[in-house]
Amino acid sequence: MSHSDGTSGGDDFPFQTPTTGETTREERWSRTIDRTILAPMRIILSDWRGKVGVTILALYLFMGIAGPYLISPPETDTAHTLVGPFEMWQYPLGTDSSGRSLLADVVHATPPMLKMVFAGGVFAVTVGSIVGMVAGYKGGRVDQALMVITDSLMAIPGLPLIIVLAFLFEPRNPYLVGVILAIPAWAVLARSIRSQMLPLRNVEYVEANRLMGISTWKIILKDIAPNLMPYILVSFVSASRGIVFDSVALYFLGVLPTTDPNWGVTMDTAYSSGGALYSWGAAHWLIAPMLAVVFLSLGLILVAQAADKLFNPRIRARHQKTTASEDDEGEHEPQTPANANVR
């Protein structure tokens, strides 16, 4: 195409070069990771509760991974029985009536506990999220059928159900124990996710993708699930905290088989055999595993409280470094003055 000034259209007019606005797969993955993982972590760490909670959980993670290699397994040593905390440097938390180091007992009980918490939290969040999102998105008979199953499970008392399943399966693997403990928890999450899903299924971009023939699972996973990630994260923390309490209680009661060290088993032995509830000289035997439970629960609570800010869209937008709006603005800015000269 020729112009009045005698020049021909070409490289002299950069505004004539079309911009596709397409992004690479690496850029899309970077945006997704920033939106779903990095931005929530920045929000959590911006609160002092989040910093303290993440620090506590990091210490437990270090104790669960490296602790068994740094500290020898607890062994009976009758020469030093009921040593108080900080009385001997080799027994910082003291010993029990058999001379077992309580520090070694607490440390070697941490890996099975973390396995139970991880398996149970992932199971509850995965099943609850899938059931809730599918029920809320599909509606109709699918919604009714899934909610009947969910409500039926919610009507069953959780603790008796767990005790019955524990007696039936006699789980010894920590991952299996965590899944069994999380069975009553996913139903509550599914009901909550469904209520969060109902307003999202009628959003414009979801309707557009549905009319374009995009599959249901792609719409749920790519368009709807990222909006529910903050709520799912908080639910994961809450489910994990419940598994800590349930596992310790059931091990204390002797319902679950005691193959691995557990804080509940230590408390039960201190209560039934050591008289730690009535003797101040043996109280540290009961207090050491109790503090392990308390601080792990405290770390989870603080992280959950700091994660409340994830529901604030302004705070999320402030902490997202890679957003589509910024990229689009950068792409269209150079074209504005050139387009103004077109006749």
C-alpha positions in Angstrom: 0.0 0.0 0.0 1.4 3.4 -1.1 1.1 6.7 0.9 0.9 10.4 -0.1 4.5 11.1 1.0 5.8 8.6 -1.5 6.8 6.0 1.0 5.5 2.5 1.0 4.2 0.5 3.9 6.8 -1.6 5.5 9.3 -1.5 8.4 9.1 2.3 8.5 5.7 2.0 10.2 6.0 -0.3 13.2 2.4 0.2 14.2 1.5 -1.9 11.1 3.2 -5.0 12.6 0.4 -6.9 14.3 1.0 -8.1 17.9 -0.5 -11.4 18.7 -0.4 -10.9 22.5 0.3 -14.6 22.9 2.4 -15.8 25.8 4.8 -18.7 26.0 4.1 -21.8 28.1 6.9 -20.7 30.5 5.2 -17.3 31.0 1.9 -19.0 31.7 3.4 -21.3 34.2 5.2 -18.4 35.8 2.0 -16.5 36.2 0.2 -19.5 37.5 2.9 -20.3 40.1 3.0 -16.7 41.2 -0.7 -16.4 41.5 -1.3 -19.7 43.3 1.9 -20.2 45.4 4.2 -17.2 45.5 1.7 -14.5 46.0 -0.1 -16.4 48.9 3.3 -17.0 50.5 4.2 -13.3 50.3 0.8 -12.4 51.9 1.3 -14.9 54.7 4.8 -13.8 55.4 3.8 -10.2 55.5 2.0 -10.9 58.8 3.9 -11.6 62.0 1.6 -14.5 62.7 2.5 -16.0 59.3 6.3 -15.5 60.0 6.1 -17.2 63.4 3.8 -20.0 62.1 6.0 -20.8 59.1 9.1 -20.7 61.3 7.5 -23.2 63.7 6.4 -25.5 60.8 9.9 -25.3 59.3 11.5 -26.4 62.5 9.1 -29.4 62.7 9.9 -30.2 59.1 13.6 -30.1 59.8 13.1 -32.2 62.9 11.1 -34.7 60.9 13.6 -35.0 58.1 17.0 -34.5 59.7 16.2 -35.3 63.3 16.3 -39.1 63.1 19.7 -38.9 61.5 21.1 -36.5 64.1 19.7 -38.1 67.2 19.9 -41.8 68.0 16.7 -43.7 68.5 15.5 -43.9 72.1 17.0 -46.8 74.0 16.5 -48.1 77.5 19.2 -46.9 79.9 18.4 -47.9 83.5 21.4 -46.0 84.9 19.6 -42.7 84.3 15.9 -42.9 85.1 13.5 -40.0 85.5 16.2 -37.4 84.9 14.7 -34.0 84.9 14.9 -31.6 82.0 18.2 -29.8 81.5 19.8 -31.7 84.4 22.2 -33.7 82.1 23.4 -32.3 78.8 22.8 -35.7 77.0 19.2 -35.6 78.1 17.9 -32.1 77.4 14.2 -33.0 78.0 15.0 -35.7 80.6 14.3 -39.4 80.7 11.4 -41.7 81.5 11.2 -44.4 84.1 13.1 -46.8 81.7 15.9 -44.3 81.0 14.7 -43.5 77.5 15.6 -40.0 76.3 12.4 -38.0 75.9 14.1 -35.7 73.3 14.8 -38.8 71.1 11.3 -40.0 71.7 9.8 -36.7 70.6 12.1 -36.4 67.6 11.6 -39.9 66.3 7.8 -39.6 66.7 7.8 -36.5 64.4 8.2 -38.2 61.0 5.2 -40.5 61.3 3.2 -37.5 62.6 4.1 -35.3 59.6 3.3 -38.2 57.2 -0.2 -38.6 58.8 -0.8 -34.8 58.7 0.3 -34.6 55.0 -1.6 -37.6 53.8 -4.8 -36.7 55.7 -4.7 -33.0 54.7 -4.1 -33.9 51.0 -6.8 -36.5 51.0 -9.4 -34.3 52.7 -8.7 -31.3 50.5 -8.5 -33.3 47.3 -11.7 -35.3 47.7 -13.6 -32.4 49.3 -12.5 -29.9 46.5 -13.4 -32.3 43.7 -16.8 -33.2 45.1 -17.6 -29.6 46.0 -16.5 -28.1 42.6 -18.2 -30.8 40.5 -21.4 -30.5 42.5 -21.5 -26.7 42.4 -20.6 -26.5 38.7 -22.8 -29.3 37.2 -25.9 -28.7 39.4 -29.0 -30.8 38.8 -29.0 -34.5 39.5 -25.2 -34.6 39.9 -25.3 -32.0 42.6 -28.2 -33.8 44.4 -26.4 -37.2 44.3 -23.1 -35.8 45.6 -24.8 -33.7 48.3 -26.8 -36.7 49.5 -23.6 -38.7 49.9 -21.9 -35.7 51.6 -24.8 -35.0 54.0 -25.0 -38.7 54.9 -21.4 -38.8 55.9 -21.7 -35.5 57.8 -24.6 -37.1 59.8 -22.3 -39.8 61.1 -20.3 -38.9 64.2 -16.7 -38.5 63.2 -14.9 -40.1 66.1 -17.0 -43.3 66.3 -16.6 -43.7 62.6 -12.8 -43.4 62.9 -12.7 -45.9 65.8 -14.7 -48.4 63.8 -12.5 -48.0 60.7 -9.4 -48.3 62.9 -10.6 -51.6 64.4 -11.5 -52.9 60.9 -8.3 -52.1 59.1 -5.8 -51.9 62.0 -3.7 -49.4 60.0 0.1 -49.4 60.7 1.2 -47.2 57.8 1.2 -43.5 58.8 -0.1 -42.5 55.4 -3.1 -44.9 55.8 -3.7 -43.6 59.3 -3.8 -40.1 58.0 -6.3 -41.0 55.3 -8.6 -42.8 57.7 -8.5 -39.8 60.1 -9.4 -37.4 57.3 -12.5 -39.3 56.1 -15.0 -37.3 58.1 -13.3 -34.0 57.3 -13.7 -34.0 53.5 -17.5 -33.8 53.6 -17.5 -30.5 55.5 -15.1 -29.1 53.0 -17.1 -30.3 50.0 -20.2 -28.5 51.3 -18.2 -25.3 51.8 -16.6 -25.5 48.4 -19.9 -26.1 46.7 -21.3 -22.9 48.2 -18.2 -21.0 47.0 -18.6 -22.6 43.6 -22.2 -21.5 42.9 -21.5 -17.8 42.1 -18.4 -18.6 40.1 -20.1 -20.9 37.6 -22.1 -18.0 36.1 -19.1 -15.7 35.6 -18.8 -14.3 32.1 -15.5 -16.0 31.2 -16.8 -19.3 32.5 -19.9 -19.0 30.4 -17.8 -18.1 27.4 -15.6 -21.2 27.8 -18.6 -23.3 28.2 -20.1 -22.0 24.9 -16.8 -22.6 23.2 -17.1 -26.3 24.0 -14.2 -26.5 26.5 -14.5 -29.6 28.7 -15.8 -29.3 32.2 -12.6 -30.4 33.9 -10.5 -27.8 32.0 -12.9 -25.1 33.0 -12.9 -26.2 36.7 -9.1 -26.6 36.9 -8.0 -23.6 34.9 -10.7 -21.0 35.4 -12.4 -21.8 38.7 -9.9 -23.7 40.9 -7.3 -20.8 41.1 -10.0 -18.5 42.6 -10.7 -21.1 45.3 -7.0 -21.8 46.2 -6.9 -19.4 49.2 -9.9 -21.1 50.7 -8.5 -24.6 49.9 -5.2 -23.6 51.6 -7.0 -22.5 54.8 -9.0 -25.8 54.7 -5.8 -27.8 54.4 -4.4 -26.2 57.5 -7.6 -26.8 59.4 -7.8 -30.4 58.4 -4.1 -31.0 59.3 -4.6 -29.5 62.8 -7.6 -31.9 63.3 -5.5 -34.9 62.3 -2.8 -34.0 64.9 -5.4 -34.0 67.7 -7.2 -37.1 66.5 -4.1 -39.2 66.0 -2.7 -38.3 69.4 -6.0 -39.0 71.1 -6.5 -42.4 69.4 -2.9 -43.4 70.2 -3.4 -42.3 73.8 -6.5 -44.4 74.0 -4.8 -47.4 72.4 -7.2 -47.6 69.5 -4.5 -47.4 66.8 -1.7 -50.0 66.8 1.6 -48.7 68.2 4.2 -49.7 65.6 6.0 -46.3 65.4 6.8 -43.8 68.2 4.0 -41.4 68.8 3.4 -38.6 71.2 0.1 -40.1 72.2 1.8 -43.4 73.1 4.4 -41.5 75.2 1.6 -39.6 77.1 -0.3 -42.8 77.7 2.8 -44.5 79.1 3.6 -41.5 81.3 0.0 -41.5 82.6 -0.6 -45.2 83.1 2.8 -46.5 84.1 4.8 -43.5 85.3 2.2 -41.7 87.4 3.3 -38.4 85.7 -0.1 -36.9 86.4 0.4 -37.1 90.2 4.2 -36.9 90.6 6.1 -33.7 89.9 9.3 -35.7 89.5 7.8 -37.4 86.5 5.7 -34.5 85.1 8.3 -33.7 82.4 7.6 -37.2 81.0 4.0 -36.0 80.2 4.8 -32.4 79.4 7.4 -33.0 76.7 5.1 -34.7 74.2 2.3 -32.3 75.1 4.5 -29.4 74.2 5.3 -31.0 70.9 1.5 -31.3 70.1 0.8 -27.7 71.3 3.6 -26.0 69.2 2.7 -28.0 66.1 -1.0 -26.9 66.5 0.1 -23.4 67.2 2.1 -23.2 64.0 -0.8 -24.4 62.0 -3.2 -22.0 63.7 -0.9 -19.0 63.1 -0.5 -19.9 59.4 -4.3 -20.2 59.1 -4.9 -16.9 60.7 -2.3 -15.2 58.5 -4.0 -16.8 55.5 -7.2 -15.0 56.1 -5.8 -12.1 54.1 -5.8 -14.3 51.0 -9.5 -13.6 50.7 -8.9 -9.9 50.2 -8.5 -9.3 46.4 -6.7 -6.0 46.9 -4.0 -7.6 49.0 -3.6 -10.4 46.5 -3.3 -8.0 43.6 -0.7 -6.0 45.5 1.5 -9.1 46.1 1.1 -10.6 42.6 4.2 -9.6 40.6 3.3 -11.1 37.2 -0.2 -10.1 36.2 -1.8 -10.1 32.8 -2.9 -6.5 33.1 0.7 -5.3 33.5 1.8 -7.3 30.5 -1.0 -6.1 28.3 -0.3 -2.5 29.3 3.3 -2.9 28.3 2.3 -4.4 25.0 -0.2 -1.7 24.0 1.6 1.5 25.2 4.0 1.8 22.2 1.1 1.5 19.8 -1.0 4.4 21.1 0.9 7.4 19.4 1.4 5.5 16.1 -2.3 4.6 15.8 -3.2 8.2 16.3 -1.6 9.1 13.0 -3.5 6.6 10.9 -6.0 8.1 8.5 
